[in-house]
Amino acid sequence: MKYTILLLSALIFFIACNKDRNERSELYIDGKSISTRNVEGYYIMGEPELYFKDKVDEKTIHFGLSFNIHKFPTSGSYILSYGGTGDSLVPIGFVLDQIQYYTDKQNQTKLDVYEYNGRGKYIINPTWFYSYFPDPTNSYYIKGNDSILVRGTIYEPKNITVR
């Protein structure tokens, strides 16, 4: 009886601790999975951004995407872009093992957005990302030879902060 009460108490504590956690987001980079609840959401200069930091094969990854609208969307499709300011564009990129990766400038792959529990669920359709390096002669980037296929599902976090 004493062990049953202890087990039930531990189960209730576990459920209570998990109810406020973010949904588990999952990203696949060249078929290798990253699963995390540590997605962070920000409003930077009035525009929403999602970010997380994790590891892939002992390599650190910093992943981010932003929306050129003034709230996190809960429906629609957006073009994953290298940059740009159009409402239909979602600038996206990441740094993997100190190398920057972005979509090709002509990319037309979509980010599909759905509502999930009152928040955004963001489906990154399979997209090629390419290494880019700073051009020392100006403020542009030079496309490298490395490419990585990325897909995944990112959930809007429960807590959003303003920076």
C-alpha positions, 0 to 999 in steps of 0.5 A: 500500500505504501509503495502504491501511494508513493508510485501514484504520487510520483506519477502525478508529479511527473504529469504536473511537470510535463503539462507546461512543456513545449511540444516535441519538435523534430528536424531531420538533417541528411536523415539524422534526427534532432528531437527537442522541446527547447524551441524558443520563440521571440518577437524581435523588432515586432517580427516573430522568430523561432530558434533552438540550439542542439547537437547532431553527431556531436556537432552544435547546431543553431537553427532559426526561422523568422516570419515577415509578419507581426504574429506567429501564423497558425495557417497557410504556406510560406516560401522558405527563403534565403532572405527577403521581406515579403509576407510570403517569405520565411527566412530560414537558416542554421549554423552546423559545426560553425558553417552557415547553411541557407536555402538557395536564393531561387528556392520555392519550397514551402513551409506549411503551417497548421494550428495545433492546440491554439499555436503554430505547427510548422512543417518544413518540407524537404529542402536543400540547404547550402553552405555559405561563407562571408565574402571578404571583399564585401558584405555578401556571402559566397555559396559553398560546395556542401549541401544538406537535405532538411525536413521536419516539424517545429512547434511554436513554444508556449512562452514567447518573449520580446527582445 
